[in-house]
């Protein structure tokens, strides 16, 4: 699972790739770039 390095959201998707490398777009904050964070699972959420 990938995470946005700017806001930490999991709503990050690849938008370009190939010769230039992979580029990702975050739907939560609008981040666009090739740097993303990898996570094994979703963080626990506080249900209060």
C-alpha positions in Angstrom: 0.0 0.0 0.0 1.3 3.4 -0.9 0.9 6.6 1.1 1.3 10.3 0.2 4.5 11.8 1.6 2.7 15.1 2.1 -0.5 14.2 3.9 -0.2 10.5 4.6 -3.4 9.6 2.7 -3.8 6.2 1.0 -5.7 8.0 -1.9 -2.6 8.0 -4.1 -2.7 6.7 -7.6 -0.2 6.3 -10.5 -0.9 8.8 -13.3 2.2 8.4 -15.6 4.9 5.9 -16.1 7.2 4.4 -18.6 10.4 6.0 -19.7 10.2 8.9 -17.2 9.4 6.7 -14.2 6.3 6.4 -12.2 4.4 9.6 -11.2 1.7 9.5 -8.5 -1.2 11.8 -7.7 -2.8 12.2 -4.3 -6.6 12.8 -4.4 -6.6 14.1 -0.9 -4.1 17.0 -1.1 -3.1 17.2 -4.8 0.5 16.1 -4.3 2.1 15.0 -7.6 5.5 13.3 -7.7 7.5 10.1 -7.9 8.2 9.9 -4.1 5.7 7.8 -2.2 5.7 6.0 1.2 5.2 2.2 1.4 3.1 0.9 4.3 2.1 -2.7 5.1 -1.4 -1.9 6.4 -3.7 1.0 7.3 -3.1 2.8 10.5 -5.6 2.3 13.3 -8.3 5.0 13.5 -9.7 6.5 16.6 -13.5 5.8 16.6 -14.3 8.5 19.2 
